[in-house]
């Protein structure tokens, strides 16, 4: 099994969810980023685009 390092942004999302006890669905609903994209960002399947980064950072910064 190969290990891959999480991106700093993916780690930030995961830590935020742990701290606030949020599921991916709850975070998606509140940030207006699809749950599929949140899954993909957290698993390093995709690089988030500028809009997704902005939405997620605004959500995490405002809560």
matplotlib code that plots the C-alpha trace (Angstrom):
import matplotlib.pyplot as plt

x = [0.0, 1.4, 1.1, 0.5, 0.9, -2.2, -2.1, -1.9, -5.4, -6.9, -5.4, -6.8, -10.3, -10.0, -8.8, -11.6, -14.2, -12.8, -12.8, -16.4, -17.7, -18.9, -19.5, -18.6, -22.3, -22.7, -19.6, -20.7, -24.2, -22.7, -19.9, -21.7, -19.0, -20.3, -19.7, -18.0, -15.5, -14.8, -14.2, -11.9, -10.0, -9.5, -8.3, -5.9, -7.8, -8.1, -6.6, -9.3, -10.0, -9.8, -13.6, -13.6, -10.7, -12.3, -15.7, -14.1, -11.7, -14.6, -16.7, -13.9, -12.9, -16.4, -17.2]
y = [0.0, 3.3, 6.3, 9.8, 12.9, 15.1, 18.6, 21.3, 22.4, 18.9, 18.6, 22.0, 20.8, 17.5, 19.3, 21.8, 19.0, 17.2, 20.3, 21.2, 17.6, 18.2, 15.6, 16.1, 16.6, 19.3, 21.1, 20.9, 22.3, 25.2, 26.1, 25.5, 23.2, 19.8, 16.8, 15.0, 17.8, 17.9, 14.1, 14.5, 17.5, 15.6, 12.5, 14.4, 13.2, 16.8, 20.2, 22.6, 25.5, 29.1, 29.4, 26.2, 27.4, 30.8, 29.2, 26.7, 29.2, 31.7, 29.1, 27.8, 31.4, 32.5, 29.6]
z = [0.0, -1.0, 1.4, 0.1, 2.1, 2.5, 1.2, 3.8, 2.7, 3.0, 6.5, 7.4, 6.3, 8.3, 11.4, 11.2, 10.8, 13.8, 16.0, 15.1, 14.7, 11.1, 8.5, 4.8, 4.1, 6.7, 5.5, 1.9, 2.7, 4.7, 2.4, -0.9, -2.2, -3.3, -1.0, -3.8, -4.3, -0.5, -0.6, -3.6, -2.0, 1.2, -0.5, -2.8, -5.9, -7.2, -6.6, -5.4, -7.7, -6.5, -5.9, -3.8, -1.7, -1.1, -0.1, 2.2, 3.8, 4.3, 5.9, 8.2, 9.1, 9.9, 12.2]

ax = plt.figure().add_subplot(projection="3d")
ax.plot(x, y, z, "-o")
ax.set_aspect("equal")
plt.show()
